[in-house]
């Protein structure tokens, strides 16, 4: 954005005062009112993908603006205006003169602030939080960089960019992705780490981390390994602040330790109580006495940050030890899967690995450029001109833009971005460079999500082959590519090959990462699913139950990954005919997903659909009909009337109309759904054929056997062309066709067709032995 550019004919940009991985902050002049302001906007670095990137972030940016503009308190940054100009989203804020707490600690060379300053920051911050919490807003990312101290001493909380409105969980869930915990590891609450619902008490925990750091000069868990930091937050009492700083008053230490209570109910219950405590009229610790004096080292894992899918990172060269009461390295007693995650930025200390800002996190966080993460092992590449840092930064940003598109389900656009980045990375870095392979991995992922499994398999096989040669056969990145190859083998119906691939990856993951690593459990989950596709329902059910129990233990019972496996257990119970148990499990999953993800989340709606299936199977069609009517309404509102899942819910509604004997209505619904599916999905799509068969069922029940015969025959012919003459679905369709012939008095033709079906079944049974 050029110097002195005028936005909307009003805001003249003067000089840039901050920069992040995806945006900039400018000092500007509001020429209408003659005052100086700060303008925060998307950084126009990526000329080829800037508009796409802006579209991805538009909803998040506008939400941030509306949330922030509604806040009017001396302790919260004032937002004056927001909008869009020439494709650039901007936010106009008051121009603050001062330093954030992170900068103050750096200015102080990592030494703590004066006690009077700590108490003043605590009191003013508590007042601001009390106000925002009354508005139903949870900040979710409090850290020193988001708290400013102005030159006049005023303390302001900034950047409500990832605030969650208590009344707006559905929108936030769609924007942040399935179960994604938000925040910075050094300042995250235990409930954030576990993927559990958070409220204002999570902010109080994060604020306690901030106060601990400015009071002692170090965060509560001053560790270089991010998983170890998370273990500390969830399971380990922090060392009392006065063990770092003897002159800290006892009542300030008690307040900080109470804020850092692991369970929300043991913290001050609101910021007003915190204010009273700081004024001196609070009582003893809510934890029931003197805080613990020693750090307890635990041997069981913390629930990891829930991610939409695994993002492998290079193995570090070594895991640094952590000073504790015994002096032994804590890392050696942590689970093996705690290695590899980066900590992000903390205010004090040095030597931490840092990561660039994540574009998926919206326009929040620090507006200060940070270095890209290094690679643990670099492959040997042919000599070539070194690419410029600007090019590498631009490619990294475009890569992240592709990831953001994928998180929003816009896989076709994401694929276009990743293919372009892969080509440019190959030219600049070489075909075997880890970044090039990462882009090609993402290309494969987008191909898989756009119903091109054969193309995806070729891409994953290539990436796995090169990574095995360059990084080694058991490197996490190699295993990730091999696991995705197994997944698309299953999509292609090549389940025996998929089984072998999953079993091989699982053995390697167990050796390298341990049996309870989230990626190991994800592989076991996929192996269990594939077992069911091989007809081994009992083995599949046993393994799925084991994975569900392990995920509940490691990640928590309401973690999205745990719920996925519990969903699979319910499915397997249904496949085994144990419908009362299956229905109960589906109802539990639907309720837990509604609480953890929100009532409108696609995963919650999917579980409700399966509840309807269970009700119908148990003869409770009237209840199923009511459920599907509500589900159709919710799917239409959330995803649109032509979305495949909306149409699937309408199909379920029609099926239950038929079960209730309301065949005219059922036929009308089936025909309407079939027509939309044919237009949206294509005439030969499996869902379209299911609807066409449902039309035939309705015609038969209404005695219109000639029309039913035509419909059944069409479905069987298409399936035979696509699946082969001996496929079970084709044979079932030919049986339907023979039944119609019987009803039409064409018995001899029906007998011949029945015999043909029987012979094909017999040949298939013999060939399968």
Legacy VTK file of the C-alpha trace (Angstrom):
# vtk DataFile Version 3.0
C-alpha trace
ASCII
DATASET POLYDATA
POINTS 769 float
0.000 0.000 0.000
1.705 3.166 -1.162
2.588 6.088 1.084
-0.055 8.847 1.239
-2.720 6.691 -0.322
-6.239 7.905 0.409
-8.796 5.265 1.479
-12.462 5.972 0.785
-11.564 9.607 0.201
-11.047 10.019 3.951
-8.127 8.148 5.559
-4.690 9.190 4.307
-1.984 6.610 5.087
1.168 8.291 6.381
3.605 5.632 7.600
3.531 1.972 8.495
3.814 1.307 12.228
3.329 -2.471 12.326
3.418 -5.516 10.107
2.289 -9.130 10.430
2.334 -12.173 8.200
-0.886 -11.107 6.511
-1.525 -7.486 7.370
-0.184 -4.073 8.231
-1.014 -1.211 10.584
-0.562 2.347 9.349
-0.575 5.694 11.056
-3.087 7.704 9.096
-4.965 10.975 9.150
-8.752 11.126 9.162
-9.122 14.127 6.898
-12.824 14.503 7.655
-12.253 14.996 11.391
-8.637 16.161 11.307
-7.340 13.507 13.730
-4.678 10.834 13.532
-5.816 7.214 13.602
-4.424 3.721 13.101
-5.596 1.832 10.016
-5.281 -1.960 10.064
-5.590 -3.703 6.697
-4.663 -6.778 4.699
-1.109 -6.654 3.447
-1.167 -6.550 -0.384
1.932 -8.711 -0.913
0.488 -11.450 -3.092
-0.566 -9.908 -6.331
-1.739 -13.195 -7.845
-3.821 -14.423 -4.912
-4.591 -11.260 -2.977
-8.236 -11.089 -4.014
-8.817 -14.757 -3.233
-7.107 -14.332 0.114
-9.313 -11.325 0.917
-12.467 -13.284 0.079
-11.435 -16.060 2.436
-10.889 -13.628 5.307
-13.720 -11.192 4.629
-16.255 -12.719 6.972
-13.730 -13.045 9.776
-12.491 -9.479 9.346
-15.995 -8.024 9.390
-16.866 -10.018 12.459
-13.783 -8.671 14.210
-14.748 -5.153 13.247
-18.341 -5.444 14.473
-17.270 -7.018 17.767
-14.572 -4.441 18.394
-16.675 -1.445 17.309
-19.374 -2.376 19.824
-16.969 -2.006 22.764
-16.832 1.367 24.499
-14.526 1.353 27.528
-11.372 3.258 28.417
-9.551 -0.054 28.790
-10.408 -1.331 25.292
-9.051 -0.058 21.984
-11.667 2.111 20.238
-12.663 1.138 16.701
-13.950 4.083 14.692
-14.769 2.586 11.305
-14.271 -0.379 9.004
-14.917 -1.244 5.391
-13.443 -2.331 2.093
-11.677 -0.249 -0.524
-10.370 -1.579 -3.836
-10.511 -5.130 -2.501
-8.584 -4.241 0.690
-10.352 -4.710 4.013
-9.502 -2.080 6.617
-10.217 -1.276 10.257
-9.835 2.267 11.636
-8.820 2.478 15.306
-7.652 5.064 17.781
-3.926 5.703 17.481
-2.273 4.533 20.706
0.879 6.116 22.056
2.715 3.632 24.242
4.207 0.128 24.395
2.626 -3.282 24.740
3.632 -5.416 27.725
5.826 -7.637 25.574
7.769 -4.588 24.413
8.019 -3.283 27.985
9.575 -6.576 29.110
11.972 -6.502 26.166
12.843 -2.896 26.993
13.538 -4.105 30.539
15.812 -6.886 29.192
13.441 -9.574 30.416
13.391 -8.340 34.017
9.978 -8.086 35.706
8.096 -4.823 35.994
7.936 -2.878 39.230
5.399 -4.257 41.731
3.334 -1.069 41.559
3.167 -1.390 37.757
2.128 -5.053 37.992
-0.719 -4.196 40.377
-1.784 -1.246 38.200
-1.842 -3.365 35.025
-3.789 -6.060 36.888
-6.385 -3.619 38.217
-6.952 -1.775 34.926
-6.980 -5.026 32.931
-9.501 -6.548 35.322
-11.804 -3.545 34.863
-11.610 -3.859 31.069
-12.282 -7.616 31.192
-15.217 -7.105 33.540
-16.759 -4.792 30.939
-16.136 -7.026 27.909
-17.370 -10.128 29.728
-20.606 -8.318 30.597
-21.054 -7.839 26.843
-20.837 -11.616 26.366
-17.403 -11.422 24.712
-14.467 -13.719 25.463
-11.139 -12.503 24.078
-9.516 -15.988 23.797
-6.010 -14.707 23.028
-4.868 -12.528 25.912
-1.089 -12.192 25.982
1.434 -9.422 26.688
1.478 -8.316 23.042
-2.289 -7.667 23.191
-2.170 -5.380 26.244
-0.913 -1.801 25.788
0.287 0.649 28.401
-0.068 4.168 27.092
2.277 7.028 27.870
-0.284 8.437 30.344
-0.413 5.100 32.223
-3.730 3.892 30.793
-3.861 0.140 30.149
-5.807 -1.010 27.083
-6.663 -4.497 25.873
-6.281 -4.743 22.104
-7.169 -7.037 19.289
-10.470 -8.726 19.852
-9.869 -10.347 16.451
-10.638 -13.872 17.662
-13.162 -12.953 20.326
-16.007 -15.394 20.610
-19.446 -13.936 21.181
-21.412 -16.142 23.527
-24.470 -15.682 21.318
-22.577 -16.371 18.085
-20.947 -19.774 18.555
-22.218 -21.094 15.229
-20.477 -18.388 13.200
-17.259 -18.767 15.145
-17.255 -22.518 14.652
-17.556 -22.102 10.906
-14.734 -19.610 10.802
-12.238 -21.360 13.048
-12.682 -24.916 11.793
-13.613 -28.100 13.571
-12.584 -27.907 17.179
-9.603 -25.673 16.569
-8.283 -24.266 19.836
-7.326 -20.620 19.536
-4.622 -18.829 21.475
-0.866 -18.841 22.119
0.629 -21.853 23.979
2.299 -19.847 26.770
-1.031 -18.207 27.678
-3.684 -20.849 26.927
-6.128 -22.126 29.520
-6.442 -25.870 30.214
-9.934 -25.906 28.715
-8.666 -24.291 25.499
-5.936 -26.891 25.261
-8.442 -29.704 25.709
-10.760 -28.320 23.035
-13.517 -27.848 25.626
-16.019 -24.965 25.608
-14.569 -21.808 27.121
-16.120 -18.858 28.899
-14.857 -15.669 30.540
-12.866 -17.701 33.110
-10.537 -18.812 30.305
-9.613 -15.144 29.808
-8.916 -14.900 33.552
-6.468 -17.824 33.300
-4.680 -16.202 30.342
-4.601 -12.888 32.211
-3.052 -14.748 35.144
-0.304 -16.002 32.796
0.335 -12.419 31.683
0.516 -11.158 35.275
2.840 -14.033 36.227
5.194 -13.071 33.403
5.305 -9.335 34.040
5.694 -10.026 37.778
8.516 -12.584 37.443
10.044 -12.013 34.008
9.124 -15.510 32.779
5.825 -17.193 31.824
4.383 -19.820 34.209
5.831 -22.672 32.139
9.048 -21.366 30.651
9.749 -24.280 28.300
11.020 -24.424 24.727
8.885 -27.440 23.735
5.282 -26.438 23.044
3.769 -29.777 24.049
5.614 -29.525 27.368
4.136 -26.045 27.813
0.660 -27.447 27.208
1.274 -30.330 29.626
2.259 -27.758 32.217
-0.879 -25.682 31.729
-3.220 -28.627 32.041
-1.532 -30.871 34.587
1.272 -29.146 36.530
0.955 -26.536 39.291
3.092 -23.496 38.445
5.968 -22.572 40.701
4.866 -19.775 43.040
5.857 -16.389 41.641
7.836 -15.546 44.802
10.183 -18.464 44.050
11.322 -16.241 41.156
10.928 -12.913 42.918
11.049 -12.708 46.726
9.867 -9.091 46.978
6.467 -9.801 45.389
3.715 -9.232 47.971
2.009 -12.385 49.209
-1.504 -11.217 48.297
-0.417 -10.545 44.682
1.063 -14.048 44.469
-2.186 -15.560 45.794
-4.252 -13.682 43.218
-2.026 -14.858 40.367
-2.042 -18.479 41.525
-5.823 -18.443 41.925
-6.151 -17.164 38.370
-3.990 -20.114 37.280
-6.223 -22.766 38.865
-6.622 -25.717 36.491
-10.391 -25.924 36.912
-12.440 -22.829 35.971
-14.613 -23.116 39.082
-11.523 -22.719 41.292
-10.573 -19.365 39.756
-12.094 -16.001 40.601
-15.525 -16.341 39.046
-15.462 -13.000 37.265
-13.236 -10.006 36.734
-15.178 -7.994 39.314
-14.063 -10.455 41.975
-10.524 -10.042 40.679
-10.841 -6.258 41.030
-12.018 -6.642 44.637
-9.151 -9.000 45.414
-6.635 -6.525 44.012
-8.198 -3.750 46.115
-7.431 -5.849 49.180
-10.904 -7.077 50.206
-10.513 -10.573 48.746
-9.899 -13.672 50.853
-7.642 -16.689 50.850
-6.905 -18.825 47.842
-9.903 -20.534 46.253
-7.732 -23.632 46.081
-8.116 -23.996 49.823
-4.915 -22.775 51.420
-1.263 -22.289 50.716
-0.324 -22.911 47.083
1.893 -25.871 46.227
5.598 -25.081 46.403
6.906 -27.692 44.006
6.311 -28.388 40.336
4.857 -31.854 39.846
6.130 -33.727 36.798
3.402 -35.861 35.234
3.734 -38.887 32.983
0.423 -38.748 31.153
-0.295 -36.659 28.059
-2.082 -33.388 27.628
-4.892 -33.061 25.097
-3.256 -31.558 22.009
-4.456 -28.592 20.069
-7.279 -30.057 17.957
-6.515 -29.652 14.262
-8.682 -30.332 11.262
-6.074 -32.874 10.146
-2.438 -33.639 10.961
0.187 -31.170 9.854
3.503 -33.083 10.087
6.506 -31.097 11.198
10.177 -32.060 10.947
11.710 -33.953 13.869
13.774 -31.584 16.022
17.435 -32.415 16.472
16.830 -32.804 20.181
14.348 -31.944 22.913
15.857 -29.565 25.460
15.663 -30.424 29.119
13.453 -28.418 31.446
14.623 -27.340 34.871
12.451 -28.843 37.588
12.639 -29.719 41.234
14.840 -32.725 40.539
17.011 -31.116 37.887
16.249 -33.930 35.422
15.015 -33.123 31.912
11.228 -33.061 32.028
11.099 -33.875 28.307
12.454 -37.360 28.985
9.382 -38.102 31.077
6.868 -36.655 28.663
5.140 -38.754 25.983
7.166 -39.095 22.787
4.511 -37.298 20.790
5.180 -34.027 22.624
8.167 -33.501 20.326
8.069 -31.275 17.295
5.422 -28.633 18.003
6.617 -25.028 18.169
5.844 -22.729 21.074
5.014 -19.526 19.263
6.087 -16.220 20.812
6.400 -15.371 24.490
7.211 -11.964 25.856
10.336 -12.840 27.813
13.289 -15.162 27.280
15.278 -16.017 24.195
16.096 -18.890 21.952
12.555 -20.031 21.203
11.595 -21.454 17.864
8.985 -19.187 16.338
6.466 -19.613 13.576
5.023 -17.107 11.121
1.521 -15.822 11.823
-1.146 -18.297 10.717
-3.444 -16.711 8.114
-6.273 -18.961 9.305
-6.272 -17.110 12.618
-7.683 -13.919 11.137
-6.373 -10.381 11.508
-5.388 -10.795 15.123
-2.175 -11.229 17.060
1.043 -9.283 16.852
1.626 -6.876 13.993
5.374 -7.528 14.029
7.160 -9.575 11.389
8.514 -12.899 12.678
10.925 -15.319 10.969
9.895 -18.450 9.127
10.490 -21.762 10.872
13.655 -23.571 9.851
13.720 -27.119 8.544
15.245 -29.900 10.633
16.790 -31.645 7.629
17.411 -30.082 4.269
17.918 -32.344 1.268
20.791 -32.084 -1.108
19.642 -30.097 -4.132
21.410 -29.188 -7.334
23.192 -25.866 -7.322
20.796 -23.166 -8.420
20.452 -19.445 -7.799
19.234 -18.841 -4.266
15.647 -17.582 -4.307
15.067 -14.191 -2.770
13.619 -14.016 0.757
10.760 -11.945 -0.670
9.819 -14.747 -3.081
9.931 -17.377 -0.343
7.790 -15.218 1.928
5.270 -14.615 -0.850
5.078 -18.343 -1.638
4.610 -19.175 2.033
1.770 -16.686 2.233
0.103 -18.084 -0.873
0.515 -21.613 0.501
-1.246 -20.522 3.698
-3.972 -18.875 1.637
-4.572 -22.272 0.014
-4.806 -23.877 3.442
-7.371 -21.277 4.492
-9.470 -22.003 1.405
-9.369 -25.685 2.279
-10.487 -25.019 5.837
-13.495 -23.244 4.375
-14.257 -26.262 2.170
-13.345 -24.443 -1.045
-11.214 -27.320 -2.302
-11.245 -26.495 -6.016
-9.847 -23.008 -5.406
-7.406 -24.379 -2.846
-6.139 -26.870 -5.430
-5.505 -24.129 -7.953
-3.457 -22.170 -5.400
-1.420 -25.202 -4.308
-0.684 -26.301 -7.880
0.636 -22.853 -8.753
2.749 -22.653 -5.588
4.089 -26.187 -6.139
5.244 -25.254 -9.658
6.958 -22.080 -8.467
8.583 -23.826 -5.498
9.886 -26.585 -7.763
11.423 -23.968 -10.065
12.916 -21.947 -7.200
13.897 -24.703 -4.745
14.003 -27.935 -6.708
11.641 -30.903 -6.989
12.917 -32.658 -3.835
12.854 -29.674 -1.488
10.562 -30.188 1.574
8.531 -27.071 0.727
7.930 -28.289 -2.819
6.822 -31.671 -1.488
4.567 -29.982 1.072
2.794 -28.140 -1.732
2.442 -31.330 -3.768
1.044 -33.078 -0.668
-1.605 -30.349 -0.454
-2.353 -30.780 -4.161
-3.035 -34.443 -3.444
-5.250 -33.526 -0.527
-7.370 -31.184 -2.655
-7.661 -33.836 -5.399
-8.907 -36.300 -2.802
-11.495 -33.811 -1.549
-12.745 -33.064 -5.082
-13.545 -36.704 -5.927
-10.364 -37.392 -7.897
-8.890 -40.207 -5.786
-6.864 -41.782 -8.624
-5.083 -38.479 -9.301
-4.629 -37.958 -5.557
-3.057 -41.404 -5.222
-0.453 -40.613 -7.880
0.421 -37.372 -6.086
0.691 -38.972 -2.630
2.719 -41.910 -3.978
5.188 -39.486 -5.562
5.518 -37.405 -2.381
5.912 -40.515 -0.215
8.581 -41.958 -2.529
10.687 -38.786 -2.556
10.263 -38.143 1.167
11.324 -41.711 1.922
14.492 -41.181 -0.092
15.228 -37.703 1.271
13.916 -37.821 4.842
13.760 -41.529 5.597
10.970 -44.130 5.597
9.779 -43.366 9.144
9.959 -39.583 9.084
6.566 -38.105 10.111
6.207 -36.346 6.744
6.814 -39.616 4.881
4.267 -41.420 7.043
1.712 -38.654 6.493
1.934 -39.087 2.713
1.731 -42.876 2.969
-1.332 -42.592 5.225
-3.125 -40.319 2.768
-2.276 -42.786 -0.011
-3.945 -45.505 2.056
-7.009 -43.322 2.448
-7.449 -42.779 -1.281
-6.863 -46.507 -1.921
-9.928 -47.059 0.232
-11.819 -44.412 -1.724
-10.974 -46.377 -4.880
-12.408 -49.561 -3.367
-8.958 -51.151 -3.092
-9.511 -52.054 0.548
-7.007 -54.959 0.837
-4.211 -52.660 -0.398
-5.435 -49.891 1.895
-5.369 -52.335 4.812
-1.746 -53.258 4.134
-0.748 -49.601 3.805
-2.506 -48.575 7.026
-1.009 -51.500 8.950
2.499 -50.578 7.779
2.076 -46.885 8.688
0.555 -47.806 12.046
3.521 -49.995 12.957
5.931 -47.188 12.060
3.938 -44.506 13.879
3.775 -46.666 16.999
7.561 -47.172 16.932
8.413 -43.542 16.227
5.698 -41.608 18.056
4.221 -44.020 20.543
0.784 -45.690 20.686
-1.029 -42.616 22.081
0.233 -39.979 19.663
-2.774 -38.317 17.953
-1.425 -39.284 14.517
-1.039 -42.906 15.626
-4.623 -42.910 16.877
-5.831 -41.336 13.645
-4.160 -44.152 11.701
-5.746 -46.776 13.953
-9.126 -45.110 13.438
-8.713 -45.284 9.664
-7.588 -48.898 9.886
-10.736 -49.727 11.869
-12.901 -48.067 9.204
-11.146 -50.002 6.468
-11.686 -53.279 8.339
-15.421 -52.675 8.150
-15.110 -52.164 4.398
-13.467 -55.588 4.243
-16.481 -57.098 5.984
-14.599 -57.680 9.245
-17.203 -55.942 11.383
-16.270 -57.539 14.689
-12.567 -56.680 14.285
-13.512 -53.186 13.175
-15.821 -52.690 16.176
-13.189 -53.923 18.650
-10.512 -51.614 17.242
-12.857 -48.610 17.053
-13.810 -49.075 20.718
-10.126 -49.213 21.661
-9.380 -46.045 19.693
-12.382 -44.241 21.201
-11.180 -45.101 24.703
-7.616 -44.028 23.906
-8.709 -40.749 22.356
-10.962 -40.026 25.324
-8.014 -40.624 27.654
-5.490 -38.622 25.613
-7.605 -35.881 24.051
-10.681 -35.788 26.265
-14.143 -37.373 25.834
-15.605 -34.381 23.972
-12.646 -33.733 21.656
-13.771 -33.718 17.985
-11.436 -36.631 17.139
-12.858 -38.684 20.015
-16.373 -37.942 18.806
-15.468 -39.059 15.274
-14.450 -42.465 16.596
-17.490 -42.710 18.871
-19.568 -41.957 15.768
-17.834 -44.842 13.976
-18.586 -47.169 16.899
-22.268 -46.263 16.572
-22.138 -46.906 12.837
-20.621 -50.347 13.374
-23.297 -51.214 15.930
-25.904 -50.329 13.319
-24.124 -52.389 10.652
-24.239 -55.336 13.048
-27.987 -54.909 13.561
-27.631 -53.637 17.134
-29.825 -50.611 16.474
-30.971 -49.792 20.034
-27.306 -49.481 21.091
-26.415 -47.625 17.886
-29.231 -45.113 18.410
-28.098 -44.422 21.971
-24.506 -43.817 20.825
-25.587 -41.521 17.996
-27.743 -39.475 20.386
-24.783 -39.104 22.770
-22.469 -37.989 19.953
-25.048 -35.523 18.620
-25.473 -33.967 22.072
-21.732 -33.762 22.751
-21.046 -32.274 19.315
-23.762 -29.655 19.810
-22.109 -28.594 23.063
-18.521 -28.746 21.814
-18.908 -27.532 18.211
-22.251 -25.753 18.149
-25.715 -26.920 17.001
-25.161 -25.867 13.384
-21.757 -27.463 12.891
-21.777 -29.978 9.996
-20.549 -32.760 12.291
-23.425 -32.125 14.700
-25.918 -32.192 11.831
-24.408 -35.461 10.529
-24.909 -37.113 13.910
-28.525 -35.924 13.989
-29.037 -37.496 10.555
-27.809 -40.834 11.886
-30.167 -40.516 14.861
-32.954 -40.321 12.288
-31.648 -43.476 10.592
-31.719 -45.289 13.926
-35.252 -44.148 14.714
-36.451 -45.348 11.336
-34.733 -48.736 11.739
-36.472 -49.220 15.073
-39.907 -48.476 13.614
-40.156 -45.025 15.173
-40.848 -43.376 11.833
-43.028 -40.570 13.171
-40.160 -39.395 15.402
-37.735 -39.787 12.495
-40.027 -37.736 10.259
-40.074 -34.857 12.740
-36.299 -35.028 13.150
-35.714 -34.925 9.400
-38.084 -31.974 8.928
-36.074 -30.001 11.474
-32.809 -31.187 9.954
-33.851 -30.155 6.440
-34.684 -26.692 7.771
-31.338 -26.388 9.579
-29.313 -27.744 6.648
-31.073 -25.349 4.261
-30.339 -22.398 6.520
-26.700 -23.337 7.134
-25.636 -24.918 3.814
-28.305 -24.043 1.256
-31.171 -25.971 -0.379
-29.026 -27.714 -3.011
-26.213 -28.865 -0.759
-25.703 -32.674 -0.913
-26.276 -33.004 2.825
-29.510 -31.012 2.646
-30.661 -33.357 -0.104
-29.630 -36.372 1.961
-31.808 -35.127 4.817
-34.707 -34.630 2.384
-34.178 -38.185 1.131
-34.475 -39.459 4.714
-37.658 -37.464 5.129
-39.132 -39.090 2.004
-38.164 -42.590 3.135
-40.007 -42.118 6.415
-43.052 -40.708 4.645
-43.143 -44.000 2.779
-42.767 -46.020 5.973
-45.814 -44.222 7.308
-47.765 -45.203 4.164
-47.880 -41.638 2.800
-46.705 -42.752 -0.636
-47.976 -39.846 -2.745
-45.983 -37.434 -0.582
-43.010 -39.797 -0.533
-43.000 -40.077 -4.329
-43.210 -36.309 -4.784
-40.295 -35.791 -2.386
-38.197 -38.490 -4.087
-38.791 -37.004 -7.541
-37.892 -33.506 -6.395
-34.691 -34.662 -4.668
-33.772 -36.816 -7.685
-34.145 -33.876 -10.069
-31.953 -31.609 -7.918
-29.317 -34.321 -7.449
-29.198 -34.963 -11.185
-28.654 -31.256 -11.810
-26.130 -30.715 -8.988
-24.296 -34.058 -8.849
-24.901 -35.564 -12.271
-27.186 -38.342 -13.574
-24.816 -41.209 -12.705
-23.838 -40.048 -9.228
-24.545 -42.708 -6.557
-26.820 -40.321 -4.617
-28.812 -39.574 -7.770
-29.262 -43.311 -8.387
-30.406 -43.828 -4.785
-33.087 -41.183 -5.326
-34.102 -42.695 -8.653
-34.513 -46.067 -6.936
-36.648 -44.401 -4.244
-38.858 -43.048 -7.029
-39.230 -46.619 -8.297
-40.132 -47.835 -4.794
-42.883 -45.208 -4.548
-44.239 -46.078 -7.993
-44.387 -49.743 -7.017
-46.281 -49.087 -3.797
-48.770 -47.017 -5.754
-49.285 -49.941 -8.171
-47.617 -48.253 -11.121
-45.451 -51.257 -11.933
-44.629 -50.427 -15.555
-43.194 -47.054 -14.531
-41.410 -48.692 -11.604
-39.847 -51.281 -13.966
-38.444 -48.525 -16.187
-36.929 -46.741 -13.188
-35.453 -49.898 -11.626
-33.977 -51.006 -14.968
-32.356 -47.595 -15.513
-30.716 -47.694 -12.068
-29.438 -51.254 -12.601
-28.085 -50.463 -16.070
-26.131 -47.428 -14.871
-24.736 -49.281 -11.853
-23.709 -52.208 -14.049
-21.854 -49.867 -16.380
-20.046 -48.207 -13.484
-19.615 -51.080 -11.025
-19.760 -54.255 -13.097
-22.464 -56.873 -13.589
-21.672 -58.864 -10.419
-21.584 -55.941 -7.956
-24.013 -56.487 -5.026
-25.821 -53.189 -5.720
-26.327 -54.186 -9.361
-27.659 -57.617 -8.384
-30.051 -56.041 -5.888
-31.313 -53.766 -8.670
-31.857 -56.737 -11.014
-33.875 -58.442 -8.291
-36.038 -55.315 -8.036
-36.456 -55.455 -11.805
-37.518 -59.151 -11.660
-40.061 -58.373 -8.944
-41.657 -55.731 -11.186
-41.852 -58.274 -14.036
-43.710 -60.629 -11.687
-46.185 -57.925 -10.761
-46.795 -57.223 -14.443
-47.573 -60.908 -15.123
-44.344 -61.507 -17.031
-43.361 -64.506 -14.911
-41.074 -66.283 -17.385
-38.915 -63.170 -17.839
-38.817 -62.751 -14.071
-37.649 -66.361 -13.543
-34.875 -65.987 -16.119
-33.673 -62.805 -14.476
-33.746 -64.364 -10.994
-31.650 -67.284 -12.330
-29.143 -64.909 -13.917
-28.765 -63.007 -10.638
-28.311 -66.255 -8.694
-25.613 -67.456 -11.106
-23.712 -64.172 -10.843
-23.920 -64.297 -7.050
-22.633 -67.876 -7.064
-19.679 -66.992 -9.278
-18.884 -64.019 -7.053
-19.005 -66.192 -3.930
-16.702 -68.781 -5.479
-14.268 -66.119 -6.688
-14.193 -64.499 -3.258
-13.151 -67.683 -1.441
LINES 1 770
769 0 1 2 3 4 5 6 7 8 9 10 11 12 13 14 15 16 17 18 19 20 21 22 23 24 25 26 27 28 29 30 31 32 33 34 35 36 37 38 39 40 41 42 43 44 45 46 47 48 49 50 51 52 53 54 55 56 57 58 59 60 61 62 63 64 65 66 67 68 69 70 71 72 73 74 75 76 77 78 79 80 81 82 83 84 85 86 87 88 89 90 91 92 93 94 95 96 97 98 99 100 101 102 103 104 105 106 107 108 109 110 111 112 113 114 115 116 117 118 119 120 121 122 123 124 125 126 127 128 129 130 131 132 133 134 135 136 137 138 139 140 141 142 143 144 145 146 147 148 149 150 151 152 153 154 155 156 157 158 159 160 161 162 163 164 165 166 167 168 169 170 171 172 173 174 175 176 177 178 179 180 181 182 183 184 185 186 187 188 189 190 191 192 193 194 195 196 197 198 199 200 201 202 203 204 205 206 207 208 209 210 211 212 213 214 215 216 217 218 219 220 221 222 223 224 225 226 227 228 229 230 231 232 233 234 235 236 237 238 239 240 241 242 243 244 245 246 247 248 249 250 251 252 253 254 255 256 257 258 259 260 261 262 263 264 265 266 267 268 269 270 271 272 273 274 275 276 277 278 279 280 281 282 283 284 285 286 287 288 289 290 291 292 293 294 295 296 297 298 299 300 301 302 303 304 305 306 307 308 309 310 311 312 313 314 315 316 317 318 319 320 321 322 323 324 325 326 327 328 329 330 331 332 333 334 335 336 337 338 339 340 341 342 343 344 345 346 347 348 349 350 351 352 353 354 355 356 357 358 359 360 361 362 363 364 365 366 367 368 369 370 371 372 373 374 375 376 377 378 379 380 381 382 383 384 385 386 387 388 389 390 391 392 393 394 395 396 397 398 399 400 401 402 403 404 405 406 407 408 409 410 411 412 413 414 415 416 417 418 419 420 421 422 423 424 425 426 427 428 429 430 431 432 433 434 435 436 437 438 439 440 441 442 443 444 445 446 447 448 449 450 451 452 453 454 455 456 457 458 459 460 461 462 463 464 465 466 467 468 469 470 471 472 473 474 475 476 477 478 479 480 481 482 483 484 485 486 487 488 489 490 491 492 493 494 495 496 497 498 499 500 501 502 503 504 505 506 507 508 509 510 511 512 513 514 515 516 517 518 519 520 521 522 523 524 525 526 527 528 529 530 531 532 533 534 535 536 537 538 539 540 541 542 543 544 545 546 547 548 549 550 551 552 553 554 555 556 557 558 559 560 561 562 563 564 565 566 567 568 569 570 571 572 573 574 575 576 577 578 579 580 581 582 583 584 585 586 587 588 589 590 591 592 593 594 595 596 597 598 599 600 601 602 603 604 605 606 607 608 609 610 611 612 613 614 615 616 617 618 619 620 621 622 623 624 625 626 627 628 629 630 631 632 633 634 635 636 637 638 639 640 641 642 643 644 645 646 647 648 649 650 651 652 653 654 655 656 657 658 659 660 661 662 663 664 665 666 667 668 669 670 671 672 673 674 675 676 677 678 679 680 681 682 683 684 685 686 687 688 689 690 691 692 693 694 695 696 697 698 699 700 701 702 703 704 705 706 707 708 709 710 711 712 713 714 715 716 717 718 719 720 721 722 723 724 725 726 727 728 729 730 731 732 733 734 735 736 737 738 739 740 741 742 743 744 745 746 747 748 749 750 751 752 753 754 755 756 757 758 759 760 761 762 763 764 765 766 767 768
